[in-house]
Amino acid sequence: MDDWRRHLRDVDLLIRGGTVAAIGPDLPVPEGADVVDARGCLVTPGLVNTHHHLYQSMTRAVPGAQDALLFGWLRRLYPIWARFTPEHFFVSAQVGLAELALSGCTLSSDHLYLYPNGGRLDDTIHAARDLGIRFHATRGAMSIGESAGGLPPDSLVEEEAAILEDCIRVIDAFHDPAEGSMCRVGVAPCSPFSVSRDLMRDAAVLARDKGVMLHTHLAENEEDIAYSLETFGCRPGEYAESLGWVGPDVWHAHCVKLDPAEIALFARTGTGVAHCPCSNCRLGSGIAPVRAMRDAGVPVGLGVDGSASNDAGNLVAEGRQAMLLQRVAYGADAMSPLEALEIATRGGADVLNRADCGRLEVGKRADIAVWDMRGVETAGSWDKTSLLLAGPTTVRDLFVEGRRIVEQGQILTLDLHNLLARQRELAIELE
C-alpha cells in the first residue's frame, strides 16, 4: 500500500524507533534485534477502523433490537445505555479494541456521544492507552431530547454550552497532533436528528480553532433523508455544507443514501466517508455507493460501527463485506480484494488524515499485521495476497508503533480472560 502499490516477496522489513526503517532482501540484522520469522505469511499495513461506538460492545444481540430499523433500534437501546457507569465504558472499550486488534486493526476511531452517571471520554482513551492501540477518540454529544422533538430520552442529552466546554477540555488534555501520535481527539455531535443547528455550527468553529477533525452520522437510511427534508428543507449533504461540515478535516459515517450531487460535493471538498457495510446490512439501511464515491475521488475508509448494530468488530470481515456488496450492486468486477484491502488500510488512514499510517513504506509508522497464510482458510488458494477472498480473519502478530501487542493470535498487553469475565459481570447489571 505504498505510493507504487508494490507487492514484495522474500524481503525483510526493519523496524526502528516506531517507524519502518528499511525494506528489502537480506537486510543485515542489527545486534540485539528481535527477529520475527514471517515465512509463509502475508504482511500488510495494520488495518484502520474509521467508525465505532465501543461502548456498544456491552449490548450485542439485544432482544427487541435485533430486527429493528435504525430509529426503533435506538429507542430500544437508549434506556439500557442510560444505566452505564464509567467502568462500563472502560471495559466495553477494551473488549471492543481487543476484538479489533485480533482482526489486524492498529488504528481505530471511536464515537462516544452519551455520558450518563459520570462517564467521560477519558474512560475510552485510557482503555486504548492500556491496550497499546493507536486511537482517535471523538467527543460526541446529543442535545435535543424527546421533549424537544428529538429521538433520545431527555436523560441522555446535555446542555450545549457544557458540551462545547468539555470538547475543549478533552482536546487540551489528550489531543496530540504530532506525526506518530498515539491519541488524537475530534469533535462529533451525534447526528442531525439529535443536536441543534447551532451546535453543529459551533462545533465546526471550535474544531477548526483547535485544529482537530469533525465527525458525525449522515444519510444513513431513508428515515434519515426524510427527517432532513422535513426538518431542514434540504438533503443531508446540503445541510452539512450549509453548516461548514465539509472539507478534508471532516468525515461522515455511513452515507448510504448520498445522491450524485452529494458525492460530487464530497469529492470536490475532500470530505471523507466511513463505510460500514455490515451495520448497513444489519439495520437494512442499504448499500452505500462506494464504487461511485471512489470513482469520483471521495476518500473512503472502513468502519465496523457499534457492536450493537454489527454485532461484531472484525475488520477483515468488514473488508470482505464491502467488496461483496459492491459486486452485488454493480457486478463482479466492481471491486477487487486488493482494492477493498486498500480501503481497509491506506484508505482509512487517509480519511483520518494519517498519511503516516496505513502503508508499509520507509519512514512511515511501524503499524504492521502479520497473517499466517498456511491455515485451513487458505488451503487451495492460488493467490496468497488475497486476504479478503481466502485468508484468516485473526491476525498472527500485530505491531503498533513498532511494539508487538499480538503474538501468535494472543493479546500481550492485557489479560483477556479476566477482562471478559468482568465484562460478563457488568453486563448482568444492565439486564
C-alpha positions as CSV (number, residue, x, y, z in Angstrom):
1,M,0.0,0.0,0.0
2,D,2.9,2.4,-0.7
3,D,2.6,5.0,-3.4
4,W,3.5,2.4,-6.0
5,R,1.2,-0.3,-4.6
6,R,4.1,-2.8,-4.7
7,H,3.7,-6.5,-3.8
8,L,7.1,-7.7,-2.5
9,R,8.1,-11.3,-1.9
10,D,11.0,-12.7,0.1
11,V,12.1,-9.4,1.6
12,D,12.8,-8.2,5.1
13,L,11.4,-5.2,7.0
14,L,13.3,-3.4,9.7
15,I,11.6,-1.5,12.5
16,R,13.4,1.1,14.4
17,G,12.1,3.7,16.8
18,G,8.4,3.1,15.9
19,T,8.9,3.5,12.2
20,V,9.7,1.4,9.2
21,A,13.5,1.9,8.7
22,A,14.2,-0.3,5.7
23,I,12.5,-2.8,3.4
24,G,14.5,-5.1,1.1
25,P,16.0,-8.5,0.6
26,D,18.6,-9.9,3.0
27,L,18.7,-6.9,5.3
28,P,21.5,-7.2,7.9
29,V,20.2,-7.9,11.4
30,P,21.3,-5.2,13.9
31,E,22.9,-6.6,17.0
32,G,20.3,-7.3,19.7
33,A,17.4,-7.1,17.3
34,D,14.2,-9.2,17.8
35,V,13.8,-11.3,14.7
36,V,10.2,-12.3,13.7
37,D,10.0,-15.2,11.3
38,A,7.2,-14.4,8.9
39,R,7.8,-17.1,6.3
40,G,4.5,-18.4,4.9
41,C,2.8,-15.2,6.0
42,L,1.3,-12.2,4.3
43,V,2.5,-8.9,5.9
44,T,0.2,-5.9,5.4
45,P,-0.2,-2.4,7.0
46,G,-2.3,-2.6,10.1
47,L,-6.0,-2.2,9.3
48,V,-7.7,1.1,10.1
49,N,-11.2,1.5,11.6
50,T,-12.8,4.8,10.9
51,H,-16.1,4.5,12.8
52,H,-17.1,2.7,16.0
53,H,-19.2,3.1,19.2
54,L,-17.0,1.0,21.5
55,Y,-19.4,1.2,24.5
56,Q,-21.9,-0.9,22.5
57,S,-19.7,-3.9,22.9
58,M,-21.7,-4.4,26.1
59,T,-25.0,-4.6,24.2
60,R,-24.8,-7.1,21.4
61,A,-27.8,-9.0,20.1
62,V,-30.2,-7.4,22.5
63,P,-33.8,-8.9,22.1
64,G,-36.1,-6.3,20.7
65,A,-33.3,-4.6,18.8
66,Q,-32.2,-7.5,16.6
67,D,-34.8,-6.9,13.9
68,A,-35.5,-3.2,14.2
69,L,-34.7,-0.4,11.8
70,L,-32.4,2.4,13.0
71,F,-34.8,4.7,14.9
72,G,-36.6,1.7,16.6
73,W,-33.3,0.1,17.3
74,L,-32.1,3.3,19.1
75,R,-35.3,3.6,21.1
76,R,-34.9,0.0,22.4
77,L,-31.2,0.6,23.4
78,Y,-31.3,4.1,24.9
79,P,-32.7,3.0,28.2
80,I,-30.0,0.4,28.6
81,W,-27.2,2.7,27.8
82,A,-28.6,5.2,30.3
83,R,-27.5,2.8,33.1
84,F,-23.8,2.7,32.0
85,T,-21.2,3.8,34.5
86,P,-17.5,4.8,33.9
87,E,-16.5,1.2,34.3
88,H,-19.0,0.0,31.7
89,F,-17.4,2.5,29.2
90,F,-13.8,1.5,30.1
91,V,-14.4,-2.3,30.0
92,S,-16.6,-2.2,26.8
93,A,-13.9,-0.1,25.1
94,Q,-11.2,-2.6,26.0
95,V,-13.3,-5.5,24.8
96,G,-14.1,-3.8,21.5
97,L,-10.5,-2.7,20.9
98,A,-9.1,-6.2,21.7
99,E,-11.5,-7.7,19.2
100,L,-10.3,-5.1,16.6
101,A,-6.7,-5.8,17.4
102,L,-7.2,-9.5,16.8
103,S,-8.6,-8.7,13.4
104,G,-5.5,-6.8,12.5
105,C,-6.5,-3.2,13.5
106,T,-3.8,-0.9,14.6
107,L,-5.6,2.4,14.4
108,S,-9.2,3.0,15.5
109,S,-11.5,5.9,15.9
110,D,-14.4,5.9,18.3
111,H,-17.6,8.0,18.5
112,L,-18.8,8.3,22.1
113,Y,-21.9,10.5,22.3
114,L,-23.6,9.7,25.6
115,Y,-22.2,10.2,29.1
116,P,-24.6,9.0,31.9
117,N,-23.6,8.5,35.5
118,G,-20.2,10.3,35.4
119,G,-18.9,8.6,32.2
120,R,-16.4,10.6,30.2
121,L,-14.4,10.3,27.0
122,D,-11.4,9.8,29.2
123,D,-12.6,6.3,30.0
124,T,-12.2,5.1,26.4
125,I,-8.9,7.0,25.9
126,H,-7.4,5.2,29.0
127,A,-8.7,1.9,27.7
128,A,-6.9,2.3,24.3
129,R,-3.7,3.5,26.0
130,D,-3.5,0.4,28.2
131,L,-4.1,-1.9,25.2
132,G,-1.5,0.0,23.1
133,I,-3.6,0.7,20.0
134,R,-3.5,4.0,18.1
135,F,-6.7,5.8,18.9
136,H,-8.7,8.7,17.6
137,A,-11.4,9.5,20.2
138,T,-14.2,11.8,19.2
139,R,-16.2,13.8,21.7
140,G,-19.8,13.1,20.6
141,A,-22.9,14.7,22.0
142,M,-26.7,14.8,22.0
143,S,-28.6,17.9,22.9
144,I,-32.2,17.5,21.7
145,G,-34.2,15.1,23.8
146,E,-37.7,13.7,23.3
147,S,-39.4,16.7,25.0
148,A,-37.9,19.0,22.3
149,G,-38.8,16.7,19.4
150,G,-35.5,14.7,19.3
151,L,-35.1,11.0,19.4
152,P,-33.0,10.3,22.6
153,P,-34.6,10.4,26.1
154,D,-34.0,13.7,27.9
155,S,-31.8,11.9,30.5
156,L,-29.1,11.3,27.8
157,V,-28.9,14.8,26.4
158,E,-26.6,17.6,27.6
159,E,-26.6,21.4,27.6
160,E,-24.9,22.7,24.5
161,A,-22.6,25.1,26.4
162,A,-21.4,22.2,28.6
163,I,-20.8,20.0,25.5
164,L,-18.5,22.6,23.9
165,E,-16.7,23.2,27.2
166,D,-16.0,19.5,27.6
167,C,-14.8,19.3,24.0
168,I,-12.2,22.0,24.8
169,R,-11.2,20.1,28.0
170,V,-10.5,16.7,26.3
171,I,-8.8,18.3,23.3
172,D,-6.4,20.2,25.6
173,A,-5.8,17.1,27.8
174,F,-5.4,14.4,25.2
175,H,-5.0,15.6,21.6
176,D,-1.6,15.1,20.1
177,P,-1.3,16.5,16.6
178,A,2.3,15.2,16.0
179,E,3.3,12.7,13.5
180,G,3.3,9.3,15.1
181,S,0.6,10.4,17.6
182,M,-1.0,7.6,19.6
183,C,-4.0,9.7,20.5
184,R,-6.0,12.4,18.7
185,V,-9.3,13.9,19.6
186,G,-12.1,15.0,17.3
187,V,-15.5,16.8,17.8
188,A,-18.5,14.8,16.9
189,P,-22.1,15.8,17.5
190,C,-24.1,12.6,17.2
191,S,-26.4,13.3,14.3
192,P,-28.6,16.0,12.7
193,F,-31.6,14.4,14.5
194,S,-30.1,14.6,18.0
195,V,-28.4,18.0,18.1
196,S,-29.3,21.6,17.1
197,R,-28.2,23.5,14.0
198,D,-26.4,25.9,16.4
199,L,-24.4,23.1,18.0
200,M,-23.4,21.7,14.6
201,R,-22.2,25.1,13.5
202,D,-20.5,26.0,16.8
203,A,-18.8,22.5,16.9
204,A,-17.3,23.2,13.4
205,V,-16.0,26.6,14.5
206,L,-14.5,25.1,17.7
207,A,-12.8,22.2,15.9
208,R,-11.2,24.4,13.3
209,D,-10.0,26.8,16.0
210,K,-8.4,23.8,17.8
211,G,-7.1,22.2,14.6
212,V,-9.0,18.9,15.1
213,M,-11.3,16.8,12.9
214,L,-15.1,16.7,12.7
215,H,-17.2,13.6,12.6
216,T,-20.9,12.7,12.6
217,H,-23.5,10.3,11.1
218,L,-25.0,11.3,7.8
219,A,-27.5,10.0,5.2
220,E,-27.6,6.5,6.9
221,N,-31.0,5.4,5.6
222,E,-34.3,6.6,4.1
223,E,-35.6,7.7,7.6
224,D,-32.6,9.9,7.8
225,I,-33.3,11.5,4.4
226,A,-37.0,12.0,5.2
227,Y,-36.1,13.7,8.5
228,S,-33.7,16.0,6.9
229,L,-36.1,17.1,4.1
230,E,-39.0,17.6,6.6
231,T,-36.9,19.3,9.3
232,F,-34.3,21.3,7.4
233,G,-35.9,21.5,4.0
234,C,-32.9,20.0,2.2
235,R,-30.9,16.8,1.8
236,P,-28.2,15.8,4.3
237,G,-25.3,16.8,2.1
238,E,-26.8,20.3,1.6
239,Y,-27.4,20.6,5.3
240,A,-23.8,19.6,6.1
241,E,-22.4,22.1,3.6
242,S,-24.5,24.9,5.0
243,L,-23.0,24.4,8.4
244,G,-19.4,24.1,7.4
245,W,-19.4,20.3,7.7
246,V,-17.5,19.5,4.5
247,G,-13.7,19.6,3.9
248,P,-10.6,17.4,4.4
249,D,-11.0,17.8,8.1
250,V,-14.5,16.2,8.1
251,W,-15.6,12.6,7.8
252,H,-19.1,11.3,7.9
253,A,-20.3,7.8,8.8
254,H,-22.4,5.6,6.5
255,C,-23.5,8.0,3.7
256,V,-25.6,5.1,2.3
257,K,-28.1,7.4,0.7
258,L,-25.8,10.1,-0.9
259,D,-27.1,11.2,-4.3
260,P,-24.8,12.1,-7.2
261,A,-24.7,15.8,-6.3
262,E,-23.7,15.0,-2.7
263,I,-21.0,12.6,-3.9
264,A,-19.6,15.4,-6.2
265,L,-19.7,17.8,-3.2
266,F,-17.7,15.4,-1.1
267,A,-15.2,14.7,-3.8
268,R,-14.8,18.5,-4.5
269,T,-14.2,19.3,-0.9
270,G,-12.2,16.2,0.1
271,T,-14.8,15.2,2.7
272,G,-14.3,11.6,3.9
273,V,-16.7,8.7,4.4
274,A,-16.6,5.9,6.9
275,H,-18.2,2.9,5.1
276,C,-19.9,0.4,7.5
277,P,-21.2,-2.4,5.3
278,C,-22.1,-5.0,8.0
279,S,-24.0,-2.5,10.1
280,N,-25.8,-1.2,7.0
281,C,-26.9,-4.7,6.2
282,R,-27.8,-5.5,9.8
283,L,-30.1,-2.4,10.1
284,G,-31.4,-2.8,6.5
285,S,-30.1,0.7,5.6
286,G,-29.0,-0.3,2.1
287,I,-25.8,-0.5,0.0
288,A,-23.6,2.6,0.1
289,P,-22.5,3.8,-3.4
290,V,-18.8,3.2,-2.6
291,R,-17.9,2.5,-6.2
292,A,-19.3,5.8,-7.3
293,M,-17.6,7.6,-4.4
294,R,-14.2,6.1,-5.2
295,D,-14.5,6.8,-8.8
296,A,-15.3,10.4,-8.0
297,G,-12.4,10.8,-5.7
298,V,-14.1,10.7,-2.3
299,P,-11.8,9.5,0.5
300,V,-13.4,6.3,1.8
301,G,-12.4,4.1,4.8
302,L,-13.9,1.2,6.6
303,G,-15.8,1.2,9.9
304,V,-17.2,-1.7,11.9
305,D,-19.7,0.7,13.6
306,G,-21.0,-0.1,17.1
307,S,-21.2,-3.6,18.3
308,A,-24.9,-3.3,18.9
309,S,-25.5,-2.8,15.2
310,N,-23.0,-5.2,13.6
311,D,-22.8,-7.2,16.1
312,A,-19.1,-7.9,15.6
313,G,-15.9,-5.9,15.3
314,N,-13.7,-7.7,12.7
315,L,-12.1,-5.5,10.1
316,V,-11.3,-8.4,7.8
317,A,-14.9,-9.4,7.7
318,E,-15.8,-5.8,7.1
319,G,-13.5,-5.5,4.2
320,R,-14.8,-8.7,2.6
321,Q,-18.4,-7.5,3.1
322,A,-17.6,-4.1,1.5
323,M,-16.2,-5.9,-1.6
324,L,-19.1,-8.3,-1.9
325,L,-21.8,-5.6,-1.6
326,Q,-20.3,-3.5,-4.3
327,R,-20.3,-6.7,-6.5
328,V,-23.9,-7.4,-5.7
329,A,-24.8,-3.8,-6.6
330,Y,-22.5,-3.2,-9.6
331,G,-21.2,-6.6,-10.9
332,A,-18.4,-9.0,-10.0
333,D,-15.7,-6.7,-11.4
334,A,-16.9,-3.7,-9.3
335,M,-14.3,-4.1,-6.5
336,S,-11.2,-6.4,-6.2
337,P,-10.0,-7.9,-3.0
338,L,-6.9,-5.7,-3.2
339,E,-9.0,-2.5,-3.6
340,A,-11.1,-3.5,-0.6
341,L,-7.9,-4.1,1.4
342,E,-6.6,-0.7,0.3
343,I,-9.8,0.9,1.7
344,A,-9.2,-1.0,5.0
345,T,-5.6,0.3,5.3
346,R,-4.4,3.3,3.4
347,G,-7.9,4.5,2.7
348,G,-8.9,4.7,6.3
349,A,-5.7,6.3,7.3
350,D,-6.2,9.0,4.7
351,V,-9.8,9.6,5.9
352,L,-8.3,10.2,9.4
353,N,-5.6,12.5,8.0
354,R,-2.9,10.0,9.0
355,A,-0.6,9.9,6.0
356,D,2.0,8.4,8.4
357,C,-0.1,5.3,8.8
358,G,-1.8,2.7,6.5
359,R,1.2,1.8,4.3
360,L,4.4,-0.2,4.6
361,E,6.9,2.4,3.5
362,V,10.2,3.6,4.8
363,G,9.6,6.5,7.2
364,K,6.0,5.5,8.0
365,R,4.8,4.3,11.3
366,A,5.5,0.6,12.1
367,D,1.9,-0.5,12.3
368,I,2.1,-3.9,10.9
369,A,-0.2,-7.0,10.6
370,V,1.2,-10.5,10.0
371,W,-1.2,-13.1,8.6
372,D,-0.4,-16.8,8.6
373,M,-1.5,-18.0,5.1
374,R,-0.8,-21.7,5.8
375,G,-4.1,-22.4,7.7
376,V,-7.2,-24.2,6.6
377,E,-8.8,-20.9,5.5
378,T,-6.2,-20.5,2.7
379,A,-5.8,-24.2,1.7
380,G,-6.1,-24.4,-2.0
381,S,-5.7,-20.7,-2.6
382,W,-3.6,-19.8,-5.6
383,D,-3.2,-16.2,-4.5
384,K,-1.7,-15.8,-1.0
385,T,-2.1,-12.0,-1.2
386,S,-5.9,-12.3,-1.5
387,L,-6.6,-12.0,2.2
388,L,-10.2,-10.9,1.8
389,L,-11.2,-13.8,-0.5
390,A,-9.3,-16.7,1.1
391,G,-7.5,-15.8,4.3
392,P,-7.6,-15.8,8.1
393,T,-9.8,-13.4,10.0
394,T,-7.5,-13.4,13.0
395,V,-4.0,-11.9,12.8
396,R,-0.9,-13.9,13.9
397,D,1.2,-10.9,15.0
398,L,0.4,-7.3,15.3
399,F,2.7,-4.3,15.8
400,V,1.7,-0.8,16.8
401,E,4.4,1.9,16.7
402,G,6.9,-1.0,16.5
403,R,5.6,-2.6,19.7
404,R,4.1,-6.1,19.4
405,I,0.7,-6.2,21.0
406,V,-0.5,-9.6,19.5
407,E,1.7,-12.6,19.2
408,Q,0.6,-16.0,17.8
409,G,-3.0,-14.8,17.9
410,Q,-2.8,-13.8,21.6
411,I,-3.0,-10.3,23.0
412,L,0.1,-9.5,25.1
413,T,-0.9,-6.2,26.7
414,L,-3.9,-7.2,28.8
415,D,-5.4,-10.3,30.4
416,L,-8.3,-11.0,28.0
417,H,-9.7,-13.9,30.1
418,N,-10.1,-11.6,33.2
419,L,-11.4,-8.7,31.0
420,L,-14.1,-10.9,29.5
421,A,-15.1,-12.2,33.0
422,R,-15.5,-8.6,34.2
423,Q,-17.5,-7.7,31.1
424,R,-19.9,-10.5,31.8
425,E,-20.4,-9.3,35.4
426,L,-21.1,-5.7,34.2
427,A,-23.5,-6.9,31.5
428,I,-25.6,-8.6,34.1
429,E,-26.1,-5.3,35.9
430,L,-27.8,-3.9,32.7
431,E,-30.3,-6.7,32.3
